[in-house]
Amino acid sequence: MRNGVIAVGRRWPVAIGFALLIELLATAVWAQTLPTLRIGSTFPGEEPKWLIVKKPELFRNVNHSYKVEWSVFQGTPPISQALVANAIDCGTQAPISMARAVADGGYKGYILGALVDEQPGYFSVLWAVRSDSGIKTAADLKGKTIASTAFGGGIYYHMRLWLKQRGVDPDKDIKLVEIPFSLSEEALRSGRVDAAPFAPPWAAPALAKGDIIKLFSISEVQSPLVNVFETCRKDFTDNNLPVIKAYMEDYKDAMAYALSHPDETRHVVSEVTKIPYDVLKGFLLTKDDFYRPPNARPNFAAIQKTWDIYYREGIIKEPLKVTDYERLDVTPAE
């Protein structure tokens, strides 16, 4: 003190710096103590999860009640394997991949959140043909080469069912080849295949160019239809209920945010998928895209119907009850 004045000029910045250091250290320690939720993801249609990971500041719980360890997989079957192996806690599944995980891996889990469905008025995975091919009906496909995405996937099985329902034996009457959506247009236009599957973002540009027309969509087999949903391991959920409840609160809010802020969401999706924003703007989160339930609640009845179809057709060996995989105190409310 000099002449009754406290000399703080040098000491005050030091004190502030020390306090900030203590606060940063405390924050770091607090972050390390947050429980980790290991989430498996794939493409496309996972906007709620991408928003939680890329824009956590928008949501109440992530980085406050839990933190995320995010892994990206090429399709739902590898996610099934990761769930069974306890390498992740939650992940994306299709009805067929989860059915396989239950039957082949003994997977025990809950179906907790919706991702993308097929509903009337929205996009449904379709098969297209060349407009000059003369193919108008299922019968016209006999003796032809038909492309499908991954053999053993939900899209593949619904394609087979569409053919069988119209008197075409997919094992005897046609030749089946496996290609990804990204190669469908080239394979069809070049004549390597006579019919090929399309989904966003490839469908709209291909059809807009002309000379390719829709033959059928899998919604003709089942509608509404659940494409993919979010499931979490039963043991993790039961032992970490506050974490899963916090995650599903964010998940529901993220779905609502994606639908109410489509342009911002397209930028996030572009960052994650590397698909140009201008391409996404033409279809993503419009009626030319898959349906997203606004409340993020799974359509359990549609999942049950799919499993019933798979059992009736011999695709799965044992019947499954969707009620065995529900946990309604965690699932977003209607």
C-alpha positions as CSV (number, residue, x, y, z in Angstrom):
1,M,0.0,0.0,0.0
2,R,1.4,3.4,-1.0
3,N,-0.3,6.5,0.4
4,G,-3.4,4.5,1.2
5,V,-3.7,3.1,-2.2
6,I,-3.4,-0.7,-2.8
7,A,-0.8,-1.5,-5.4
8,V,-2.6,-4.0,-7.6
9,G,-1.1,-3.2,-11.0
10,R,1.3,-6.1,-11.1
11,R,-0.4,-8.6,-8.8
12,W,-3.9,-8.3,-10.3
13,P,-3.1,-9.8,-13.7
14,V,-1.2,-12.6,-12.0
15,A,-4.2,-13.3,-9.8
16,I,-6.6,-13.4,-12.7
17,G,-4.3,-15.7,-14.7
18,F,-4.0,-18.0,-11.8
19,A,-7.8,-18.1,-11.3
20,L,-8.3,-18.8,-15.0
21,L,-5.7,-21.6,-14.9
22,I,-7.5,-23.2,-11.9
23,E,-10.8,-22.9,-13.8
24,L,-9.4,-24.5,-16.9
25,L,-7.8,-27.4,-15.0
26,A,-11.1,-27.9,-13.1
27,T,-13.0,-28.0,-16.4
28,A,-10.6,-30.5,-17.9
29,V,-10.9,-32.7,-14.9
30,W,-14.7,-32.4,-15.0
31,A,-14.7,-33.3,-18.7
32,Q,-12.6,-36.4,-18.1
33,T,-15.1,-37.6,-15.5
34,L,-18.1,-37.4,-17.8
35,P,-19.3,-40.9,-18.9
36,T,-18.5,-41.7,-22.5
37,L,-21.1,-42.9,-24.9
38,R,-19.7,-44.8,-27.8
39,I,-21.9,-44.2,-30.9
40,G,-21.7,-46.0,-34.3
41,S,-22.8,-44.2,-37.4
42,T,-23.1,-44.7,-41.1
43,F,-24.5,-42.9,-44.2
44,P,-27.0,-41.5,-45.1
45,G,-29.8,-40.1,-43.0
46,E,-28.2,-39.6,-39.6
47,E,-28.7,-35.9,-39.1
48,P,-29.6,-36.1,-35.3
49,K,-26.3,-37.8,-34.5
50,W,-24.2,-35.6,-36.8
51,L,-25.7,-32.4,-35.2
52,I,-25.0,-33.7,-31.7
53,V,-21.4,-34.4,-32.6
54,K,-20.7,-31.4,-34.8
55,K,-22.8,-28.8,-33.0
56,P,-22.9,-29.9,-29.3
57,E,-23.5,-26.3,-28.2
58,L,-27.1,-26.6,-29.5
59,F,-28.0,-29.3,-27.0
60,R,-28.5,-29.5,-23.3
61,N,-26.8,-32.6,-22.3
62,V,-23.9,-33.6,-24.5
63,N,-20.6,-32.4,-22.9
64,H,-22.5,-31.8,-19.7
65,S,-24.0,-35.1,-18.8
66,Y,-22.1,-37.3,-21.2
67,K,-19.4,-37.1,-23.9
68,V,-19.4,-38.8,-27.3
69,E,-16.9,-41.2,-28.9
70,W,-18.0,-41.3,-32.5
71,S,-17.1,-44.1,-35.0
72,V,-18.2,-44.3,-38.6
73,F,-18.9,-47.6,-40.3
74,Q,-19.6,-48.7,-43.9
75,G,-23.2,-49.9,-43.5
76,T,-25.2,-51.4,-40.7
77,P,-23.8,-55.0,-40.6
78,P,-20.4,-53.8,-39.3
79,I,-22.3,-51.8,-36.7
80,S,-24.1,-55.0,-35.7
81,Q,-20.8,-56.7,-35.2
82,A,-19.5,-53.8,-33.1
83,L,-22.6,-53.8,-30.9
84,V,-22.4,-57.6,-30.3
85,A,-18.6,-57.2,-29.5
86,N,-19.3,-54.4,-27.0
87,A,-17.1,-52.1,-29.1
88,I,-19.9,-49.4,-29.2
89,D,-22.9,-48.7,-26.9
90,C,-25.3,-47.4,-29.5
91,G,-25.5,-47.5,-33.3
92,T,-27.6,-47.5,-36.4
93,Q,-29.4,-50.6,-37.5
94,A,-31.9,-51.7,-40.1
95,P,-34.6,-54.2,-39.3
96,I,-32.7,-57.0,-41.2
97,S,-29.2,-56.2,-39.6
98,M,-30.6,-56.1,-36.1
99,A,-32.5,-59.4,-36.8
100,R,-29.3,-61.0,-37.9
101,A,-27.4,-59.6,-34.8
102,V,-30.1,-61.1,-32.6
103,A,-30.1,-64.5,-34.3
104,D,-26.4,-64.9,-35.1
105,G,-24.8,-62.9,-32.3
106,G,-27.2,-63.0,-29.4
107,Y,-27.5,-59.2,-29.5
108,K,-29.6,-57.7,-26.7
109,G,-30.6,-54.1,-27.2
110,Y,-33.3,-51.6,-27.3
111,I,-34.7,-49.7,-30.3
112,L,-34.7,-46.2,-29.0
113,G,-34.7,-43.5,-31.8
114,A,-36.0,-43.1,-35.4
115,L,-33.7,-42.0,-38.2
116,V,-35.3,-42.4,-41.7
117,D,-38.5,-44.1,-42.9
118,E,-40.4,-44.4,-46.1
119,Q,-43.9,-42.9,-46.0
120,P,-46.4,-41.9,-48.6
121,G,-45.5,-38.6,-50.1
122,Y,-41.7,-39.0,-49.5
123,F,-38.9,-40.8,-51.3
124,S,-38.8,-44.5,-51.5
125,V,-35.9,-46.5,-52.8
126,L,-36.6,-47.3,-56.5
127,W,-35.5,-49.4,-59.4
128,A,-35.1,-47.6,-62.7
129,V,-34.8,-48.9,-66.3
130,R,-33.7,-47.2,-69.6
131,S,-36.7,-45.6,-71.2
132,D,-36.0,-47.4,-74.5
133,S,-35.6,-50.8,-72.9
134,G,-39.2,-51.9,-73.4
135,I,-39.4,-53.0,-69.7
136,K,-42.7,-52.0,-68.3
137,T,-43.6,-54.7,-65.8
138,A,-42.0,-57.3,-63.6
139,A,-42.6,-60.0,-66.2
140,D,-40.4,-58.0,-68.7
141,L,-37.4,-58.5,-66.3
142,K,-37.2,-62.2,-67.0
143,G,-33.9,-63.1,-68.5
144,K,-32.5,-59.6,-67.6
145,T,-29.7,-58.5,-65.3
146,I,-30.9,-56.7,-62.2
147,A,-28.6,-54.8,-59.9
148,S,-29.1,-54.5,-56.1
149,T,-27.2,-52.9,-53.3
150,A,-25.6,-55.2,-50.7
151,F,-26.9,-58.8,-50.9
152,G,-28.5,-59.7,-47.6
153,G,-29.6,-56.1,-46.9
154,G,-33.1,-54.8,-46.4
155,I,-33.3,-53.2,-49.8
156,Y,-32.2,-56.4,-51.4
157,Y,-34.8,-58.5,-49.7
158,H,-37.6,-56.1,-50.5
159,M,-36.6,-56.1,-54.1
160,R,-36.8,-59.9,-54.1
161,L,-40.2,-59.8,-52.5
162,W,-41.5,-57.4,-55.1
163,L,-40.4,-59.8,-57.9
164,K,-41.9,-62.8,-56.2
165,Q,-45.2,-61.1,-55.6
166,R,-45.4,-60.6,-59.4
167,G,-44.5,-64.1,-60.4
168,V,-40.7,-63.6,-61.0
169,D,-38.3,-66.0,-59.3
170,P,-35.3,-64.0,-58.3
171,D,-33.2,-67.1,-58.2
172,K,-34.1,-68.6,-61.6
173,D,-35.7,-65.9,-63.8
174,I,-33.1,-63.1,-63.6
175,K,-29.4,-62.5,-63.1
176,L,-28.6,-60.5,-59.9
177,V,-25.5,-58.4,-59.5
178,E,-24.4,-56.3,-56.6
179,I,-23.4,-52.7,-57.0
180,P,-23.5,-49.6,-54.7
181,F,-26.0,-46.8,-55.4
182,S,-23.2,-44.5,-56.6
183,L,-22.5,-46.8,-59.6
184,S,-26.2,-47.5,-60.5
185,E,-26.5,-44.8,-63.1
186,E,-23.4,-45.7,-65.0
187,A,-24.2,-49.4,-65.0
188,L,-27.7,-48.7,-66.3
189,R,-26.8,-46.2,-69.0
190,S,-23.9,-48.4,-70.2
191,G,-26.2,-51.4,-70.5
192,R,-24.3,-53.5,-68.1
193,V,-27.5,-54.0,-66.1
194,D,-31.1,-53.7,-67.2
195,A,-32.5,-52.3,-63.9
196,A,-30.7,-50.6,-61.1
197,P,-31.6,-49.2,-57.6
198,F,-31.5,-45.5,-56.8
199,A,-31.6,-43.5,-53.6
200,P,-30.7,-39.9,-52.7
201,P,-28.5,-38.1,-53.6
202,W,-28.1,-40.1,-56.9
203,A,-31.8,-40.6,-57.8
204,A,-33.0,-37.1,-58.7
205,P,-30.1,-36.0,-60.9
206,A,-30.1,-39.4,-62.8
207,L,-33.9,-39.2,-63.5
208,A,-33.6,-35.5,-64.4
209,K,-31.1,-36.2,-67.2
210,G,-33.8,-38.3,-69.0
211,D,-33.6,-41.7,-70.7
212,I,-34.1,-43.4,-67.3
213,I,-37.5,-44.0,-65.8
214,K,-38.8,-45.5,-62.6
215,L,-40.0,-49.1,-62.7
216,F,-41.0,-49.7,-59.1
217,S,-40.2,-48.8,-55.5
218,I,-39.9,-50.9,-52.4
219,S,-42.8,-49.0,-50.8
220,E,-44.9,-51.2,-53.1
221,V,-43.9,-54.1,-50.9
222,Q,-44.4,-52.3,-47.5
223,S,-45.5,-48.8,-46.5
224,P,-44.8,-47.3,-44.1
225,L,-41.3,-48.9,-43.9
226,V,-38.5,-48.2,-41.4
227,N,-35.1,-48.0,-43.1
228,V,-32.8,-47.4,-40.1
229,F,-33.1,-46.6,-36.5
230,E,-31.0,-46.1,-33.4
231,T,-30.4,-49.0,-31.0
232,C,-28.4,-49.2,-27.8
233,R,-27.1,-52.2,-25.9
234,K,-29.4,-53.4,-23.2
235,D,-26.7,-53.9,-20.6
236,F,-25.3,-50.4,-21.2
237,T,-28.7,-48.8,-21.1
238,D,-29.9,-50.6,-18.0
239,N,-26.6,-49.8,-16.2
240,N,-26.3,-46.2,-17.4
241,L,-29.9,-45.0,-17.6
242,P,-29.2,-41.3,-16.9
243,V,-26.7,-41.2,-19.8
244,I,-29.1,-42.8,-22.3
245,K,-32.0,-40.6,-21.2
246,A,-29.7,-37.6,-21.6
247,Y,-28.7,-38.8,-25.1
248,M,-32.2,-39.5,-26.2
249,E,-33.3,-36.0,-25.0
250,D,-30.6,-34.5,-27.2
251,Y,-31.5,-36.9,-30.0
252,K,-35.1,-35.8,-30.1
253,D,-34.1,-32.2,-29.9
254,A,-31.6,-32.8,-32.7
255,M,-34.2,-34.3,-35.0
256,A,-36.5,-31.3,-34.4
257,Y,-33.6,-28.9,-35.1
258,A,-32.7,-30.7,-38.3
259,L,-36.2,-30.4,-39.6
260,S,-36.6,-26.7,-38.5
261,H,-33.2,-25.6,-39.7
262,P,-32.7,-27.6,-42.9
263,D,-30.2,-25.3,-44.6
264,E,-27.9,-25.3,-41.6
265,T,-28.3,-29.0,-41.3
266,R,-27.3,-29.4,-45.0
267,H,-24.0,-27.7,-44.3
268,V,-23.3,-30.1,-41.4
269,V,-24.2,-33.1,-43.6
270,S,-21.9,-31.7,-46.3
271,E,-19.1,-31.4,-43.9
272,V,-19.6,-35.0,-42.7
273,T,-20.3,-36.8,-46.0
274,K,-18.2,-34.6,-48.3
275,I,-21.3,-34.3,-50.6
276,P,-21.4,-30.8,-52.0
277,Y,-23.9,-28.5,-50.4
278,D,-25.4,-27.6,-53.7
279,V,-26.2,-31.3,-54.3
280,L,-27.8,-31.7,-50.9
281,K,-29.8,-28.5,-51.3
282,G,-31.7,-30.1,-54.1
283,F,-33.2,-32.9,-52.1
284,L,-32.1,-33.3,-48.4
285,L,-34.9,-32.7,-45.9
286,T,-37.5,-32.2,-48.7
287,K,-40.3,-34.4,-50.0
288,D,-37.7,-35.8,-52.4
289,D,-35.9,-37.3,-49.5
290,F,-36.8,-40.0,-46.9
291,Y,-39.2,-39.3,-44.1
292,R,-37.9,-38.3,-40.7
293,P,-40.3,-38.6,-37.8
294,P,-40.4,-35.2,-36.2
295,N,-40.5,-36.6,-32.6
296,A,-37.7,-39.1,-33.4
297,R,-39.9,-42.0,-32.1
298,P,-39.4,-45.3,-34.0
299,N,-42.4,-46.7,-35.8
300,F,-42.5,-50.0,-33.9
301,A,-45.5,-51.3,-35.8
302,A,-43.7,-51.0,-39.1
303,I,-40.6,-52.7,-37.7
304,Q,-42.8,-55.5,-36.5
305,K,-44.4,-55.9,-39.9
306,T,-41.0,-56.1,-41.6
307,W,-39.9,-58.8,-39.2
308,D,-43.1,-60.7,-39.8
309,I,-42.5,-60.5,-43.5
310,Y,-38.9,-61.7,-43.1
311,Y,-40.1,-64.7,-41.0
312,R,-42.9,-65.6,-43.3
313,E,-40.5,-65.6,-46.3
314,G,-37.9,-67.6,-44.5
315,I,-35.4,-64.7,-44.4
316,I,-35.1,-65.1,-40.6
317,K,-35.6,-68.4,-38.9
318,E,-37.3,-67.4,-35.7
319,P,-40.1,-64.8,-35.2
320,L,-39.2,-61.6,-33.4
321,K,-41.4,-59.4,-31.2
322,V,-40.6,-55.7,-31.3
323,T,-41.9,-55.3,-27.8
324,D,-38.9,-57.3,-26.6
325,Y,-36.7,-54.5,-27.8
326,E,-38.7,-51.5,-26.5
327,R,-37.8,-49.3,-23.5
328,L,-40.5,-46.7,-23.6
329,D,-39.3,-44.7,-20.6
330,V,-36.3,-43.8,-22.7
331,T,-37.8,-43.6,-26.2
332,P,-38.9,-40.1,-27.3
333,A,-42.6,-39.7,-26.5
334,E,-45.2,-39.4,-29.2
